[in-house]
């Protein structure tokens, strides 16, 4: 799992203006929010930035000409249909004028005419061009037609002039695109700490105790928090998942290491979600050399265990007033009742209680859970872990 996807596609139109290099940052901003991006460029845009840049960033073909679609005779139509939003940034006066008139003489303007997706335009041009009556009139025509704009800003322009016409800030354009797609950035400015995966507790240098946790639930929560704009720290035991992009990943092995890492990042966290399946016990005195059977070493036949620290309970006990702590309760029986007990005993604000056992919970892509709070219980149907992750974050955010 690389990043939580939203299943949304933005078609990014890049037209020929010096600000075209900023489109690469727009691609990254949208991807960070879990949006798939495909790029279509005018011939003039290719003079400023190469399609290779966008191909490398998006891992998608980049459309630059009307008649060179890879094996697709109606390239502009398929592009038009794929888009949930057509964002043109930067949009030149020329492209804006053509769209206002319905001219379709290249791949970008043809796609703009062919698409039923909402259009969002971020203009960029010289101040005189931006203020020219023709441009203002074209903008009015487009606005009347329902096209949205991220207005150009005042500032120093590449041509040396000072005035309105500079492409809006990348963050502003990305936020406008996400809003147009109906995607929330409700965790912007928040910090989220997630523990995930199992811990492993050494018996000797080659053997350890662990459990079946795959880390999928914690990674889904971390990815959803990134997508919703949070700064995320993911403290993870050993799993075979790739950490989501754009977060701080802290790999750990044992419960002791997990506690140390989580304690370091907990004070700054607004929301802490303790998803990890921490081993309750660890070998009391791990051997420094490989234990061998048959050489009289009793420690392999009888491993003496001692209790691990409870990371959730330890940190929830010192939580500040502005922090929300979410724990998990993986239960094989009496899921609701045990979850409620854990809410109190661990001083958590929320407990996500779910059934585990053979073929349930661990390692699956779906989960069925109760979200237990001090003011009630949410009884959720089985759903993908990605979807459950968003509901857990919704609940935590309500309590912030
Ligand atoms: O007590 P139990 O292991 O069922 O509690 C589960 C919850 O407590 C989970 O949120 C888990 O991450 C957390 N936990 C912990 N440290 C432990 C044991 C559990 O943080 N040593």
Boltz pocket constraint, residues with backbone or C-beta under 6 A from the ligand:
constraints:
  - pocket:
      binder: B
      contacts: [[A, 195], [A, 255], [A, 274], [A, 275], [A, 276], [A, 277], [A, 278], [A, 279], [A, 280], [A, 308], [A, 309], [A, 310], [A, 311], [A, 312], [A, 313], [A, 326], [A, 327], [A, 328], [A, 329], [A, 330], [A, 342]]
      max_distance: 6.0
